[in-house]
Amino acid sequence: MLFFSLPLLAFGSGDVYIVTVEGEPVVSYTGGVDGFSATAIDLVEEMDITSESVTSYALHLEKKHDALLDSLFEVGTYKKLYSYRHLVNGFAVHISPEQAEALSNTPGVKYVERDMKIKKFTTHTPQFLGLPTGVWPTRGGFDRAGEDIVIGFVDSGIYPKHPSFATHNTEPYGPLPRYRGKCEVDPETQRDFCNGKIIGAQHFAKAAIAAGAFNPAIDFPSPLDGDGHGSHTAAIAAGNNGIRVKMHGYEFGKASGMAPRARIAVYKVLYRLFGGYVSDVVAAIEQAVLDGVDILNLSVGPNSPPTTTKATFLNPFDAALLSAVRAGVFVAQAAGNGGPFPKTLVSFSPWITTVAAAIDDRRYKNNLTLGNGKILPGLGLSPSTHGNKSFNLVSANDVMLDLSLLKYNPLDCQRPELLNRNKVEGNILICGYSFNFVSGTASIKKVSETAKSLGAAGFIVAVENAYPGAKFDPVPIDTPGILITDARKTKELIDYYNCSTTRDWAGRPISFDATASIADGLAPILHKSAPQVALFSSRGPDVKDFSFQDADVLKPDILAPGNLIWAAWTPNGTDEANYIGEGFAMVSGTSMAAPHIAGIAALIKQKNPHWSPSAIKSALMTTATTLDRGGRPILAQQYSETEIMTLVQATPFDYGSGAVNPKAALDPGLILDITYEDYIRFLCSVPDVDPNEVLNITSSACNSTAGLPADLNSPSITISHLEGTQTVKRTVTNVADSETYVITTRMSPEIALEASPPAMTVLPGASREITVTLTVRSVTGGYSFGEVLMKGDRGHRVRIPVVAMGFNS
């Protein structure tokens, strides 16, 4: 037996690699190995993980993994972290680069990739989405909405003591035998994390430990959320209804999950300091599917497209999710926070529902009234200055103590001991906005604490320069305060202050005569120009490879609220400096948008328990709206040429099919369904993809009739390179009563779009095929956008967005 003799590996040296090997995983094994019967399934409830066939075949795969490693390497020179047996056939192993090279050249090994880091994509929205009046009543009211549906959260854990997850004010949760997940015990309290509402709780950190990134004192070796992100996303999707959001003695309304009666299954893979690792995430996804979740919420994703495969769709992460979808699990994933720039998505595959982030109709504004009568707009979720009176202004720059050396920046107002209390007390303190606020080492919360400890009447944080990466959100505080985000308005403030401040010959202030008052910013302003696509939300087009070639897949898929979302927080959470120690947080990100879709998908699954994940995705997409609350086209936040935020008309690369409409999604009329075999045909049709690569990653072979990527029966049509004329077909299935549909098309003039038949009657449960033809009329060098619209005589409206770029043939 040949061994590769290498030094013993210490954690932190070497790397973690994800390896796939020959042989089908449990989910797709159709037989053929002597002594092991078939285990392939179509729906997750059909997989009995305790059955002899499943357990014996899974053990067989694990033994093969161990035998392979033992045949190559000496004991102690490697450490296997996970055996993946159910969704993919492979393992994660901690080895040296030399061992990885040897492994990749070994017969039977199909794929070796160094583990990648993942990151997170960091309330009023149930009302904004129409759930209490339009959806929950049809699901038995909020106390039944999502009943017995299990949503799995692959995230940073959960804070189980939060009222959003409590059970003492709800009807008891009964047992749910089909869910087979376990509850880990808190090592400190020796109590498990589950209470009926939280039905499972596990953590995955073997790769993080092997990489030397895990610190148990900080990262918590349990499902406990040490970040805040996981508790927040779980509460958005499935938190209890009517939870009062209180901070600093003020109430900011009531929070609720989209499906408040749904069960929560926690799979912790994200940690405070470093994020997480793909191999831990794949293990968590496999366990979640094995446990029997119905929905998976992924507010996480890789930092960039995979580099070792030809296609972005072909990597262990997406392959595991494809197997999860095959097993009947709906997957919602955050689009990413790389907007507003094109091709910044980190969720690529058509079997995943990729969610963009919207600004909803609630905005928090405030203003500062200067003594010269000027009113400066800003952000400040705070009370007004006492009695709505004006107070003198003092700049931190003018009230520094002598000990305020350059070790700290006193203008940030983060350390009260650097400022002269006698000069600050009773006045409004003006502070500067530095890069420390962007990096997270300074916070508005800390400014508020500084002002309060010095007896200030209030504070102003003034932005003088543009900082890349700066995201200005209102922060709830108990001290009158405002953030002036417009540098031009800051200049007006500084000019007024300097003109009104008397100084001696050395420039030292003698008297502070500038005055101002801060308005009450606690009440939100409701806008009809909602939703809008948030500036940070990642944009399409989707890419098919690491060279960022456009893919024939529309991404993102759908738009959901993701800006300034109130939800549960963990008191020891460190993800947002402004909410340390708080029980709630108002956070923005596509991380917040994805669980809205996960929760709404749970409501659809509750109504239609036998629908496939692609049917649920179709219902969400074909019923989405492209109009805002005022009936105008949805706008997207974008940068102008001078890097000023502006609004432009949104396109499918901003919002996919449009903004989610939960009531319509529960009754879509028609759906477009996709099978696992359809997805394999899609992968085989992607240009320049090696069929062996498809086989290596998915364990499924390509046949000879590959077709084109746009042939996939998805609820959108995308052709990134259209020459002459191309015809695609879509099959729709009626999930309502018999209905006659009139089919129309709309498209930018440079491309002709036709659909046939012009009308059709579809019987209950029946399917009909639609032929869509696109023809290039003129070449513009850019994408054209349109739609195929099916209007039924019973009121159903089914819309398929169409995206194409024409080329000369």
N, C-alpha and C positions, 0 to 999 in steps of 0.2 A: 504494500500500500504506500502511495506517494504522499508524503506530508510536506507542506511548506512550513519550514521551521523559522519562526520569527519571534522576536522578544515578546514577553508578556505585555498585554495592552493595559494601560491604566486609563480610567475614565477621563475624558478630556483630550487624550491622544487618539490618533486615528480618526475615523469618521463613521457615521451610521450610513449604511447603504440599504436601499430597498431592492429586493431581488425577486423576480418572478421566474418560475420554472415550468417545465413541461407537465401537462396533466390539467384536467379541468377542475375548477373549484366545486364545492358542494352544490352551489346554486345552479350550475349548468352541466353537471356530470350526468351523462345519459347512459352510462354503462360501458362495458368493454374491458374493465380490469377484473381479472379472475378473482372470484370470491367477494366481489363488492357490487351490490345491486345499485341501480340508478337512483340519483337523489335530486335530479333537476326539477325545478318548481316554476310555477307561473306567478303565484301570489304568496305573500309571506305567511299567511295563515295556514297554507298547505304544508309548510316546512315544520316537521316535528323534530326539533333538535335533540330530543331524547330518544328518538327511534334508533333501532339497531343499525339501519342502513346509513343514517347520517353520522352517528357517533363513530362507527367503525371506519367509514371512508375518511372522515376528518382526521382520525387518529393515524390512518394509513398515510395521509399526506404529511402530517407532522413528523412521522417517523422517517419519511423520505427526506424531508428537510434536514433533520438531524444527521441522517446517514451521509448525505452529501457533504455537509460541513465537516463531519468527523473524518471523511475520506480525504479531505483536502488539507486540513489545518490541525496542528497540535492543540491539545486541550490547553486552555489558558491564553492562547494567542487570539481568540475571538470570543465574542459573547452574542449569542442569538437573543434578540429582544422580544420578537413576536413571530409566531407562525400565523400567516394569513391562509385560511383554509376554505372559508365559506363564500366570499365574494371574489377574491383573487387567490391564485395558488402561488404562494411565495412566502417570503419572510423578511424581517428587518434584522440586520446584523451589524455589530460594531467591530470593524476590522481596519487594517491599514490600507492605504491606496494600492500597495503591491498585492495584497491579498484580493482586493477588489478586481484588479486586473486579471489575476489568476482565475477568479471565480467567473468572470465574464467570458473566458475562453474555455470553460468547462462544458462538455456535452450535456444537454438537458437544461442548461441555464439559458433563459431567453432574454433576460433584461436585467441590467444592473445600473442603478442610478444613485448617486450620492443624495442623501436626504436634504430636503430644502426646508428653510424656515417658513412659517406662515405668520400672518398678522391679522388683527381684528380690523374691521372697517367701521371704525367708529365715526291723566292725559286725555287730551281732547280729541284724539283722532277717531275713536269709535263714533262720536257724534258727526264728525266731518265726513266719515265714510257711510253714514246712514245706517249703522248697525242696530242701535236700540229700537228704531221704529220700522226699519225695512227688512231686517234679517233675523234678529234674535226672536221676534214673535213667532216666526215660522219654524224656529228650532225649539219651541217650547219656552221661550223667554230666556233671559240671561242666565237663570239658574239651571238651564239644560243645554245651553249653547256649547257644543263641543263634547257632550257627554260621551265618555268611554273611548274617546280618540286620544292616542298617545303621541305627543310631540317630543321628539328627541332634540336636545340642544347640545351641539358640539361647540363648546365655548369655554368660558373661564370659571365655570362652576355656578354655585347658587348660595344665597344667604337664606337658609330655610326658616329663620325666625321672622322674616318680613311678613307684614299683614297681607301682602299680595298673594302669598302662598299659604296662608293660615287656613285651618279647617274648622275653627271653633264657632264661626258664624255661618257656616254653610251646612247643607244637608250632608250627612256622612258619605264618604266615598266607599263603595263596596269593593270587594275583591275583583280583580280583572285577570282571570287565569291565563288568558292568551298572552299577556305580557310576562316575560320570563326574566326580566332584568333583576339585578341585585342592588341592595342598598349598602354602601360602605358605612363603617362606623367612624365617627369623629374620634381621632386618637386622643384628644384632650378631654372630651365630655363622655366618651364611651357610649354615646347615643347615636343611632343611625339618622340619616338625613331625610328619611321618608315619613310621610304623614297621610298617605292616601292621595292627596293632591299631587305631591311629589312622589312618584311611584318607583323611581329608580335613580341612583346616584353613584357614579363611578368616576375615577380619575385615571389618566393615562400619561405617564411621564418617563417611560423607560428610555426613550430616545434622548429626551432632555437631560436625564441623569447621565447617560453614556457620553453625551457631548460636553459634560462638565458645566452645563448652564443652570442646573437646578440647585436652588438653595432652600432646603426644607424649612428653615426659620422664617423665610420671607414668602415662599411660594405655596406653602401649605400642602403637604402630601395627603390630600383628601379632596372630596368634591367641594369644599368650602371656597366660596368666591372671595379672593383677595384683591380683586380688581374692580368689580362693579359691573363690568360689561355683561357677564353671563346672567346676573340677576335682572338686569335691565331688559335684555332681549327676551328672557323667559316671561317676564311680566307683560311685555308688549303683546306677545302671542297668546298667553294663557293665564295671565294674572287675574285674580278675583275682581269682580265688578264692584264699582262704587267705593274704592279705597281713597280716603281723603288725603290729598297731597298737602302736607303742612311743612313749612320751614320758617324759622325765625318768628314764629307766632302768626304768620300769615298763611291763609289757605289759598291754594292755586287751582282749585277745582277737584274733581274726582277722577282717578285713573282706573282703567279697566283693560283687560286683555281682549283681543279680538274674539277668542273662544274661551270665555271665563270658566267653563266647566271642564275643559280639556285637562288631561293628565300631563305632567311634566316629567320627562326622563332626562337626567343630567349626565353628560359625558364630558368631563373637564379635560381640555387639552391646551388651554391658554394660561399662561402664567405671567406674573407681574412684570418681570424685568426683561424677558427675552421673547415673549410671544409663544410660539410653539413649533413643532416639527411635523412634517407630513407623515412620517411613519407612525407617530402617535395618533394622528388624525385618522389614518386609514384603519388602525386598530380600533379606534372608537366607532367609526362608521360601521365596520364589520360587526362589532358587538351590538350596536344599536339595532341593526337589521336582524341579527340573531335573536335579540331580546323581543322583537315584535313591535317596534315603533311604526306608526302610520305615516308620520311626517318627520322630515329631518330639516332643521334650521341650521344653516351654516353662515354665520356672520363673520366667517374667516375665509382665508384663501391664500394661495402661494403669492410670494412677492413679485413674481414675473412668470411668463410662460415657460414651460419646460424646454430645456436645451438639448436633451439627449434623444428626442423623438422628432420625426418629421412633422407631425401634426400636434397642435395644442390639445386635441381631444384624446391623444394617446399617451397616457401616463398613469401610474398606479392610482393616483387620487381620483381622476375622472373615471377610470375603469372600475374602481370600487363603487362610485356613485352610479355608474351604468348598471352594475349588478344589483345595487340597491333598488333602482327603478324597476329592474326586471322582477325583483321580489315584491313589487307592489308599493314601494315607499316613495312618496312625493318629496322632492328635494328643492328647497328654496335656498338660494345663495346670494349674498350681497354682491353687487356689481363691482364694488371697489370705490375708493375715494380719490381717484386721480384726475377728476374733472377740473375744468371743463374741456380738457384737451382730448382730441380724438385718439382712438386705439389705446385707451388706458384701462380697459376692462381686465379683470383677472378671473372672470367666470366665462368659460368658452363654449361648453358643450350643449347640444340641443336637448339632451335629456334633463338638463338642469334648468330650473326656472330662475333666471337672473334678474335681480330686482334693483332698479334705479331709485334714487331718493328724491322726494318732492318736498317742497315747502307747502304746508297746508295753510288754512285761512287765518290762523292765529299768529299775530305779530306783536312783539313787545317793543314799543318805542318810548322815548322820553325826550325832554328838552331842558335846556339850560337858558334861563333868561338873565342877560347881563344888565348891569346898571345903566348902560347906555341905550337900553331898549332892544338890542339885538337878541334874537332867539336862535340858539344853536341846537340842531337836532343831535340826538345820540341814543345810546342804549343804556338802560338802567332799570332793572327789575327791583325797584326800591321805593320806599316811602319818600314823600316830599320833605324839603327842609322845614323845620319846625314852624307851624303856623303859616306855612307858605310864604314866609318872610325871606328877605334877602340878607345875606351875611357877607362880611368881608372875605376877599380872596387872598390866600397866601401860597406862594409857590414853594415846593419842597427845596428848591434850589436856594431860596432865601432864608430858610429856617434850619439849615444844617448846623449841627454842633461841631465843635472843633475836632472831636474824636472820629468824625465821619471820614476816615481815610478812604482810599480808593479800593480797599479790599471788597467792599460792597457798593452797589449803586444806590445811593440814598434817594435818587429821583424816582425809583421804582416804588418807594413807600412800603417796602416789605418788612422793615425793621424800625419800630417806633423809637428805639434807643438812639438812633442816629439823628433824630429831629428834635427841635426845641419845643417842648410842650407849652411853655408860656406864650409862644408866638402862634401856635396852632390852635390852642383851645378857644372854642367859640367861633372859629372861622372855617371857611371851606378850603380844604387842602388840595392844591393842584399837583398832580403827580405825572411823571412821564411814562410813556409806553416804550419799552425796550424789547430787544430780541428775547430777553428772559421770559416774557409772557408767551412767546411762541414756543420756546423750548420746554416750558412747563415749570421752570424754576421760580417764576413769579406768577402771582394770581390776583385776580380782582378780589377774591375772598380775603386774601391777606392784606390788601390795601384797606379794605373795609375794617378789618380788625385793628390795623394801625391807626386809622382815623378815629375809631371808637376809643381805643386806649389812650389817645392824646386829647380826647374831649372835643374833637372837631365837630362842627355843625354839619359837615358832609365832605365829600371828596369828588374830584374830577380826575379821570385818567385821560390824558390827551395824546393822540397819535400824531406825531409830527412827520414820520417817514413811512413809506410802504415797506412792509416786511414780507418776503415770500413765505407762504405757508401760514400766514396769519389768518385766523378764522374768528370773527368778532361775533360772539353770542352774548345775549343778555344773561347776567348771573343774578340769581336771587340773593339779596343781602338785606340786613336789617338796619343799615346806616344809609341815609340819603347819599346817593352816588350816581355818577353818570360816566359813560365811556364815550368820548368824542372820537369817532372813527375816521372822519373826513379831515385830512390834513389842512385843507383850505379853511375849514371852520376853526381848527386849532390855531391857525395863524391869526384869525380874528380875535380869538380869546387872548392869545399872548400879546398881540398889539394893544388891546384894551387894557390888559393888566399892566404892561410896561408904562403906558401913558398915564395910568392912574396911581402908580407907585412912586413915592418921593424917595430919592436916594441921596446919600452924602457924596463927597468928592471921590471916595474910593469905590462907589457903586453899591454900598451897603444900604438896605432899605431903612428909611426913617419912619415912614407911615404907609399903611396898606389901605388905599382908598377905593380900590375896585370892589364891586359888589356883584352878587349873583344869587339866584334862587334856583333850586332843582325841583322840577315838577314831580308829581306822583306817577311812577311808572309801573305800578303793580297790576293794573287792569290791561288785559290784552285788547288789541284792535283787530276786528274781524274784517278780512278782505275778500271781495268777490273774485279777485284776480288770482284765485287759487284753484287747483294746484299749479305750481311752477316747478320746473326742474331745478334742483339745487345746484349751485355753482360747483360744489365738490364732487357731485355724482359722476362716476366714470362714464365715458362715452364710447360708442361704437365708432367705426365698424368693428365687428369681431375679426380676429386674426386666426389664420389656420396654421401658422408656424412661427418659429422664433425670429424669422426675418420680417415678421409683421406683414405678410401678404394677406390681403383681404379674404375672408371666408364667405361662403354662400350660406351663412347662418345669420339671422337677425339677432343682435344682442345690443342692449339689454332686452328682456322680454316684456317687462311691465314696470309701471311706476307706482310707488306707494309712499306714504308719508315717512320722512326720515330727517326732518329738521326740527330742532327744539322739541324733542319728544320727552314728556314727563313720564317716568316710570321708576320702579323700585331700584334701590341702590344698596350696597353693603356698607355699613359704617366704617369698615376698615379698607374700603376700596381706594385704590391709588390712581385709577385711570384718569380721573379729572381732578386737577388740583383745587378747583373751586367747590368740590363736593366732598372733600375728605371729612369723615365723621358724620355725614348726613344719611338720612334714610331714603331720600329721593334725589333724583338728578334729572336735569333737562339737557339731553345730549343730542348731538346731530351725527349723522353718518348713514351710509347705506346699510351698516350694521343694524340700524333701527328700522330701516325699510323692510328688510327680509322677513323679520318675524311678523310684520303685519300680514304678509302674504302667507306665511306658514299658518297663522291663526285662521285666516279666511279659508285656506285650503282644508283645514280641519272641519270647518262648518260644511264645506262641500262634501267631504268624505263622510261626515255624519249623515248627510241626506242621501248620499249615493255610495254606500259602503263597498260596492263591487266595482266602482270606476277605477280605471288604471290611472297611474300618475300623469300620463300624457293627456287623458281625458280631462282631468282636473286642470291641468295647465291650459288646455284648449278653452275650457269654460272661462277661465280668468282672462285669457288674451282676447278672445273673439268678442267679448262683451265690454272690454275696456273703452274708455272715452278719450277723445282727443280734444275735448272742449273743457274750459274751466267753468267755475260756478256762474260766471256771467254770460256763458254761452259763446265765448270767444275762443279761438285756437289757443291751446296751452303754450305758454312762453317758457323759455329756458334762460337761466342766468348764464351769462357769457362775459368774457373780457373783450373790451374794445381794443383798438390798436394802441391806445395810450394806457392800457391795463386798468381802465376804469370798469367796474362791473356795470353791465348793461343787460337789457332783455331783448331776446330775439325769438322769432317763432320756432318752436321746437320741432324736431324731426324724429323719425323712428330711431335714429342713432342716439337720441337723448332719452326717449321714454319707451322704446319698443312698440308695443301695440297701443299704449296709452295708459291713462290712470285707471287703477283698479276700481271696479264698480261691483261691490259685493252682492247687492240684491240681484243684479242681472246675472252674475256668475252662478248663482244658485239655480237659475232657470235659463240656461243658454240656448235652448232650442235644438241646436245642432252642435256636435263635437267632431273634432278631427283626432282620430286615435292613431297611435303608433305602437308597433310591437318591438320586442327586442331584436328580432330578425331585421326589421326595418332599419334600426339604428346600426346594425352591423353592415347592412348594404350601404348605408350612408358613409360609414367610415371607409369602406372599400372603394367608394366613388370619389373620395377626395383626391384631387390631382397630386401626383408625385408621392403618394403614400404606398409603401411597400406592403403587399398583402401579408408577407411574413410578419411585419410589424403589428398588423391588426391581430394576427393569430397569437403572437407572443404576448400581447397585452390583454386581449379579451378571451383567449382560448377558443375563439370562433373563427372558422375559415371563411374566406371570400369565395363566392362562386364566380362564374365567368361573365354574368350579366350584371355589371356593377351599376350602370346608369350614371346619373349626375347628382351632385349633392342637393340641388334644388328639388329633386324628385321626392325627398323625404316629406311625408304627409304632415308637415308642421303647420300651425295656424298662422304662418307668415310665409312670404316668398321673397328670397334674396338671391339676386344674380349679380355677382361682382364684375363679371366680364361678359357682357351681352353683345354678341355679333349677329347681325341680321335678325333672324327670327328664332325664338325658342319657345317651346310649348311645355308646360308642366301641368300635372293633374293633381287634384285634391279630392279625397273621398270624405264626405260628410255623413254622419250618422244621426238620425233623429232620436233625441232622448225626451221628446215631449209628445203631444198628440199630433195627429196628422195635420200637416200644414203645407200651404203653397207659398213658395218663395219666389220673388222677383230678383234677378241678379243684375247688378249694374257695376260699372267700373269707373274709376277716376284716376288720371295719371298726368304727370307733367307732360307738356306737349312734345318734348323731344323723343318720347317713347310711346308707341301705340299699345294700348292694353285692351284685350278683348277676353270675354268669358262666355262659355256656352255650357249648357243651354241658357237662354235668356230667362226662363222660368222653369220651375219644377215643383212637383208635389211629392213630399216624402212622408211615407207611412210610419207609424210608431215602430221604432227599432230597426227601420230599414236604412240602407245606405245608398247614396247616389254619388256619381263621379262628376266633377266639374273640370272642364278643360280651360286653361288660362294660357293665352298666347301673348308674348311680348315681342315687339318689332322696333328696331332702332330707326328713328326718323332723322335724327341729327345728333352729332356728337358734341358734347359740351365739356367733357373732361371731368365731370362731376356726377354725383348720384342723382337719380330722379326718384320721386316718391309718389305713391298712389295707393289704391285699395280696391279690393273686390268686396262688394257689399251685397249681402243677402237679406232682404226684408220679407218677413213672413206675414201672412194675413191674420195671424193670431197675435201679432205684436212683437215677435222675436226679431232681433237685429243682430246679424252675425257678420263681423268685419274681419277681413284678412288683409293686413298691410302688405304692400308690395314695394320692394326696393331694388333698383337696378342701375348699373352704369353701362352706357352704350359705348361701343368701339366700332371703328370701321372694319368691315369684314374683308 
